[in-house]
Amino acid sequence: KQWYQRRVAIKAGGLVMDEYPSHPSTLAFTKEYLRMISLATSLNIVHGKMVKINRKNKFIEVGKGRQVHYDHLILATGQQLTLPKLGNEADLSQDSISSPIARNVSEVAMKEKYIPPPQVVTIDSYRTALDLPNFITHNGGSVLVYGKNILSYTLIRYLQDNGITDITHVQPPFSVSCFNNPHVFQTITDAMKELGVRIHRDLVVGSINADLEGNLESISFVPLSGEYESIVCSTAIMVDDFTVDSDTFESINNACLVFDGRLVIDTSCRTNDPYIYGAGPLTKYKRRLHFDGKEHDIFNSREVGQRLAALLLPIFDPSSPGVPDLEEYEFPRFEQPNKVFARLPGGYNYLSVGKPGPVMDLRLATLDPGYGMELITEEKGYFRLHLNKYSSVETITCLTQDEIDVSNLVELYGLHEQYMNDLVHRFEANMIPDFYSFFRQPWSLALFQYRLRLCVDTTA
C-alpha cells in the first residue's frame, strides 16, 4: 500500500477543514467527516494554483516555476464565482470560456479582463468569507447582493448575523426558484422584507459605475422590460455566475486537452490523455455520448468522487474489483440523494433532500399522474415528505426556526413508508400533527441506523 503515501493535493490557500460560514452545505464533506478521515495526514498538501500542465514530462506548474510531478492527474477544480457579464446577456453569451457556444476559446481567453471597482467582489476563498463583514463595515453604506441561488440567501443571513442590515438583494431572471418550492420561497421572501431587505427581481447587470476616485458609486441594471434601473451601494457582492477559472482554462487549453465549455471526459472520467482524469462541475461528457444535461454537478459530489476512486483503484491495486465496465453509450448510475442544509434569513433552518438528476419545476411535477403523494405538517415548522408512486420517500423539505436533526432526517430518503410506523395511514387518520416530533419518538431510532439500510437493501 505504498502508493497511499504518494497522494498530492494542490489547492490555493491549502486544505480548509471548516465549512464556509456564508455558504450552504451539501452535507457531502462536513468538517466532522474530513477530520475523521484525517486528510491532513494522509495527503501531501501543496499550497498553490495550477498554471500549466506539461503532458510530455508529466508535471504541472503551480506558480513561481514550482513543479509537481505525477503519474496520474485528477482535475477536479470545479467552477468558481465570477463577475457577471455587463450588458445584455443574450448578446454577450458567447464571451464566456464556459459557454458551450464559445467556439474560439483562445480568443475569449485573450480578451482583456474588466477590472471593477475594489468594492465589487465575489467570495473566492475561505479567508474572503471570514473577512467580508469587516470589509463591508469599512466601506460603510449599503451592500448589494446579486444572485438567485441559495448562496445569495445564506450570504444575507451571514451578513445579518454580523450586524449588517442595510442590504439590497437583486435577483436575475429565473423560471424556478433555488428552493423549487413556492411555500419556502414565499416564507423566506416575507422574512427578508420584515428584516428590511430590499428585493429587486428580473434584473441583469448593465453597468458598474464608479466615482472619480475609482470607488463604487452605483450599479445599473437592465430589466426584462423598461428602462435601466440604478441602485446606489457602497459594496456589491456577486454570487450568481460560476465559470471555469481562467488559469485552469489556459492550463487545460495549452495542454491540448479537449475543452468544450468544460473539460471533456468519457464514462470512465478520462480525458483525451489516458493519464489525466476529470470529475465534478469542471467536466462534461463527450458530445457523441448524448449525455447533455447530465453533468456531474447535478449529482451527489461524494458519490461522483467515490466512483472515480473505484475506477482508479485497480491501477494501484490489481486485486481490487474496481467498477463494472459500461456499454459504450451507457450512462453511469448515480443513486445517492442531493442534500442541502442552509441557514436562511429570519432565523430559518432549511434542509432539502431529493433524488439526483435534473430539477423539474415542482408545480409541473405534481401534475404527473405518477408523481405520488405529498405529506405536509406545519405545526412546528414546515415539513414536507414526497412519496413516489412506490410509496418510498423521494423528497424531504424542512423549514423551521428550530434546530433540524439533519443527520437523522437525511436517512429517511428511499425508505418505504411502511418502515416508518405505517406513516401514510397515521397521517391520513390525523395522528401525526408534526413530523419533527414524530421522528423524535423512541421507535424511530431504528430508522437512523445504517444497519437498517443494509437490511433493507439485502432483503429488497
Disulfide bonds with the S-S distance in Angstrom:
none
